[in-house]
Amino acid sequence: MKRLVIVGAGISGLAAAFRLQQIAPTIEITVLEQRERVGGNAWTARREGFQVEIGPNGFLDNKPTTMALCRDLGLGERLIAATEAAGRNRYLFVDGRLRALPGSFKAFVTSDLLSWRGKLNFLMERFRGRGPDRDESVDAFARRRAGREVAEVFADALVTGIHGGDPALLSIRAAFPRIATLEKQFGSVMKGLAASARQRRADAKARGEAPPRPGRMWSFREGLRLLMETLRNRLSRPPLAGVAVCRIEKQADGTWIVQGDGNDRWSADAVLLTCPAYQQAAIVQDVDRELADQLGRIAYNRIAVVALGFRRDDVRMPLDGFGYIAPQRDRRDLLGVQWCSSIFPERAPEGRVLFRALCGGWHRAEVVGWDDDRLIRAVRAELRLAMRVEAVPCYQHVVRWDRAIPQYHVGHQQRVADIEERAALHKGLFLGGNAYHGVALNDCTEQAEVLARQLSQYLV
Ligand SMILES: Cc1cc2nc3c(=O)[nH]c(=O)nc-3n(C[C@H](O)[C@H](O)[C@H](O)COP(=O)(O)OP(=O)(O)OC[C@H]3O[C@@H](n4cnc5c(N)ncnc54)[C@H](O)[C@@H]3O)c2cc1C
């Protein structure tokens, strides 16, 4: 019987284990996890009737793999979609007040987020030619295609909302591959988006289905923790918790030894690392120093999640949306605030609301080091400014991620290709996790499927 050791029981490790178990049930899979619980970033804290997602808030249905995973685990009936209002309304905090992100052409024309010159520049995007065939930053891409204002408002908001990063450093090709591909294929992002929407409508019509809805966010009444616990329970060998892997060692016969931080060692025919890149770097250090150096160069941001609950009556705003993003050119303490109980009403008990502020990010990493009191004071000051919330919260919960989201800086795809080429020199060593091919849960579950197929080919 072939043996595989997977390091890390986040979504990447658990999904890879589950998919491989389905394809090749005879492989003995051991998942090692340094924490006492599974889930990695994705976990739901429950207290006083509030449910706080300490990492991801949910997943989108714009890629099929997480949805398919939930269904294959028998969780299809328990999925809940974000409210209509959360899908429709998003806000930006710009120049001291909340402004609606335009959801239609009419709303765009009447919005005061861009000047007339900025709007014209945006509309001219479809007439501009393709750029040079090389990677560039999100900021450079947005400026080139749609002008300075679009870069400073919309591109910054997109980067802040998804990556908590710097648009002048993040790679358009790695961080937003679809947008880069649309330019390449259609010569214009706007033309490409319109053509894809037309195609999706035509495909739905041909199948006799209703026109497709824009992507929605999904989770469970019990939060994402349900997905992680179900994955854990469905593995034929439950993950071993409390094991921090510190190194791996290649044996003369081609097998591997995986060394935990205690005296425990595991022998394996293959090893899959799904822990963060800096941990992967430490683990492969003795096997291949150059590979370790390459892995160590993938940067991470820092984020503190500050969840605050209020009595509904203490918040006068309608809370009719997903929440707001504060573009980081202003270098605010907060990246934005998600109105969790407006997205999924189950997140707060009756008569209460739950907000989740993401603080710090690439530009304000020091904020994450503030103590809880200072962090909460900063969030309350921001809520006062943006949403006129003066009341004292009835619930609070702070979580710090010292290395939260890997930052795909310009050249990331080449960096990953070099890493994969180097790792391929070591037969039986596989690298996964969110450091390479996308940070969203969907990217992790998609990549887990790819790795499960590669592992089954290698091991069976
Ligand atoms: C604040 C925040 C908000 C986010 N919001 C969203 C969102 O709304 N939607 C979305 O799609 N994505 C979101 N993401 C991104 C997404 O959550 C992550 O990319 C994804 O969960 C990463 O999963 P992973 O398994 O690759 O890594 P991780 O979740 O980091 O799991 C890695 C695991 O490896 C373990 N480990 C580390 N070192 C060792 C070792 N030496 N030995 C053994 N185990 C080890 C860790 O303890 C951890 O459990 C968010 C991320 C953060 C931080």
The ligand as a Gaussian input file, in Angstrom:
#p B3LYP/6-31G(d) Opt

LIG

0 1
 C       -8.902000      37.303000       6.734000
 C       -9.085000      36.471000       5.495000
 C      -10.254000      36.597000       4.747000
 C      -10.443000      35.838000       3.595000
 N      -11.625000      35.931000       2.893000
 C      -11.874000      35.087000       1.864000
 C      -13.184000      35.000000       1.289000
 O      -14.122000      35.684000       1.718000
 N      -13.372000      34.128000       0.266000
 C      -12.367000      33.313000      -0.196000
 O      -12.606000      32.541000      -1.136000
 N      -11.128000      33.339000       0.370000
 C      -10.864000      34.199000       1.378000
 N       -9.631000      34.189000       1.985000
 C       -8.556000      33.320000       1.460000
 C       -8.725000      31.858000       1.883000
 O       -9.305000      31.783000       3.151000
 C       -7.372000      31.159000       1.945000
 O       -6.623000      31.376000       0.773000
 C       -7.538000      29.652000       2.155000
 O       -8.358000      29.377000       3.262000
 C       -6.154000      29.028000       2.321000
 O       -6.285000      27.648000       2.557000
 P       -4.979000      26.714000       2.616000
 O       -5.420000      25.392000       3.024000
 O       -4.219000      26.853000       1.340000
 O       -4.056000      27.397000       3.732000
 P       -4.325000      27.549000       5.292000
 O       -5.758000      27.805000       5.550000
 O       -3.320000      28.552000       5.763000
 O       -3.987000      26.110000       5.865000
 C       -2.669000      25.686000       6.053000
 C       -2.634000      24.778000       7.267000
 O       -1.311000      24.335000       7.451000
 C       -1.054000      24.302000       8.844000
 N        0.409000      24.334000       9.034000
 C        1.249000      25.383000       8.861000
 N        2.502000      25.019000       9.102000
 C        2.478000      23.712000       9.441000
 C        3.483000      22.757000       9.799000
 N        4.772000      23.088000       9.851000
 N        3.093000      21.493000      10.105000
 C        1.784000      21.133000      10.062000
 N        0.802000      21.997000       9.713000
 C        1.152000      23.260000       9.403000
 C       -1.759000      25.526000       9.376000
 O       -1.983000      25.441000      10.767000
 C       -3.035000      25.490000       8.553000
 O       -4.052000      24.759000       9.194000
 C       -9.418000      34.948000       3.159000
 C       -8.239000      34.815000       3.916000
 C       -8.068000      35.559000       5.076000
 C       -6.814000      35.385000       5.903000

